Amino acid sequence: YGHSDADVLHQSLLEANIATEVCLTALDTLSLFTLAFKNQLLADHGHNPLMKKVFDVYLCFLQKHQSETALKNVFTALRSFIYKFPSTFYEGRADMCAALCYEVLKCCNSKLSSIRTEASQLLYFLMRNNFDYTGKKSFVRTHLQVIISVSQLIADVVGIGGTRFQQSLSIINNCANSDRLIKHTTFSSDVKDLTKRIRTVLMATAQMKEHENDPEMLVDLQYSLAKSYASTPELRKTWLDSMARIHVKNGDLSEAAMCYVHVTALVAEYLTRKGMFRQGCTAFRVITPNIDEEASMMEDVGMQDVHFNEDVLMELLEQCADGLWKAERYELIADIYKLIIPIYEKRRDFERLAHLYDTLHRAYSKVTEVMHSGRRLLGTYFRVAFFGQ
């Protein structure tokens, strides 16, 4: 009380400047620390308790509100930090790369255009640095973590579907198109593909709320989402499972069965690449030619959130067979059981084998029955396209 507007303004400017100075001092101290203890920070490819503490301090600058000036310096410091310690982000566990992608993507939705530009350029630098680190082969680690972070931001209701975020995606695309050093590589097209996937995810998520009472449109949007997450096994599985539930709810049992087939093929492909199963998604081509979609999965040895194993695959194969039975697609059950039987034989699980062969016997009997009676009516599908207005 009793202070003039000029005094209040002066005091707020002082406090703002002090807060920025504190941030800059902390950044300088961190920079000196990383220079002095570089060898200790690089231990175990940058995955050690000391590095985690240093990284958490850097991340804190993005998690807490900072002034525009301070944030610009934070982005510069992070760029330098990534350049000094690339193995921390591109080798071993993916948790630090994941945390950074999440916070930087949040900044890509900032109300301040200068912060959006800085955040977009930092994200582009992370991709480009990842690409260089792999010998100009790919930026799989950053690609996957960006896709996962976008899905988390949607789940956390951060509101990243607006024009501000779209502008940030355009900045990233422009950076890739104007980067002459990678002109004769696949990098710019890969970046364009990533931003296109993100836009599809944002658009489909927004439209799903509008069409929640239209089952066909809802499933179509979920298919778009599943396709956008083709490179990320856990996220793709989530949306395929969701599609299957909607199909079952609507009584579309053949469609639900095909969703189960795709989920199973996805897990089989993942385990094959890890050397844990002998056949990948190609084993399911006899059921549907669309199964090749599951081959576009990207691999990252540092991802800790993929929990697929042989037991999960066995459960999915049996779910698949059950779905095909309910859909009256009896002929296809044998193709699924061909993958299950060798595993149970190896485990010498005779009880399960007896059950499988009994189911096969009944399935073939059903095939003979419906062929003679003609009582089974399988669906015929037409694709409708609209031209003009």
Secondary structure, DSSP 8 states (H G I E B T S, - for coil): ----HHHHHHHHHHHHHHHHHHHHHHHHHHHHHHHHTHHHHTHHHH-SHHHHHHHHHHHHHHHS---HHHHHHHHHHHHHHHHH-HHHHHSS--HHHHHHHHHHHHHTT-SSHHHHHHHHHHHHHHHHHHHHHTTSS--HHHHHHHHHHHHHHHHTT----SHHHHHHHHHHHHHHHH-GGGTTSSHHHHHHHHHHHHHHHHHHHHHHHHTTT-HHHHHHHHHHHHHHTTT-HHHHHHHHHHHHHHHHHTT-HHHHHHHHHHHHHHHHHHHHHTTS-S--GGGGTTT-GGGGGGGG----TT-------HHHHHHHHHHHHHHHHHTT-HHHHHHHHHHHHHHHHHHT-HHHHHHHHHHHHHHHHHHHHHHHH----------------
